[in-house]
């Protein structure tokens, strides 16, 4: 959602349903409608010539899907996956991918009016991962733009 869309949603009293998760002690959230399922960590098969944030691919009931290290994608370092990590399977349009997170926290609803536009941080607008900040009960959540997280082409689209 762009800052303009965020303001429009705030004015109409729209309620959002989000799912939150943790990466490196920080809380992030995405629209729950983007989530297809949540899975335990499954080692991914590495693929050559991929960006460093792509851990590889897994087989999701017959569909080969890339798995992204979300910590690495956000520029926060690499994750050493273990059994305590989970893969959140997300879908954006026809693109399907898993994002590796430290843990899923909760699903919740809130008024769109609580979303605040993130301050300008001098990053490239084409790589904007956070479209809103949500101050909530003493916490600070960053809402991620699902479409920006995904690689431009997935392995499935290359076929």
Steps between C-alpha positions, in 0.01 A plus 500: 500500500642837405494790746206644302311170523582481873348843554191405295449182704535698822230740395250223422533307828630187326603213725808296411586145600872444538733223608812588694832322521844561642838536336803578714290633786306738274131464419364507148158431356328438170140480386366163607337458155852459355569195717416156365644297785767479768745211502780381718853545368583268212850512355494654153688370201753768404483632145799643312512861385241627747514809720639444850156543663361193317568188702388267221180323405264258671223280371162618625262218408638476149572870447864608509523821697792729594575558868635841597702585806294803599765624742751508214246650259448788743876555530518380862751216453458132428288248691642170617180296461406256774193306609370808685469701177189493283422558136205725425367411156386820331330568171504823304305471178618180336833505686543260791794495739597407852655754733713375787427679829606444861143439613138595436340699780131575442226603265315815591265762365543873522364816346690619197511840669773365732742457210766766479712575197862400564749783503723545194822310560677575173447153354412427138122529455499198265619283792256633759423211733311689773190700412371574850603511864251388763552618858296247697488438873853622563635309199605621158407280204612555141252394234679339207412533132466137392552568131832677564637208701465246221763451231404646164473155345450177687627166386143401411458798269825426317362174361 
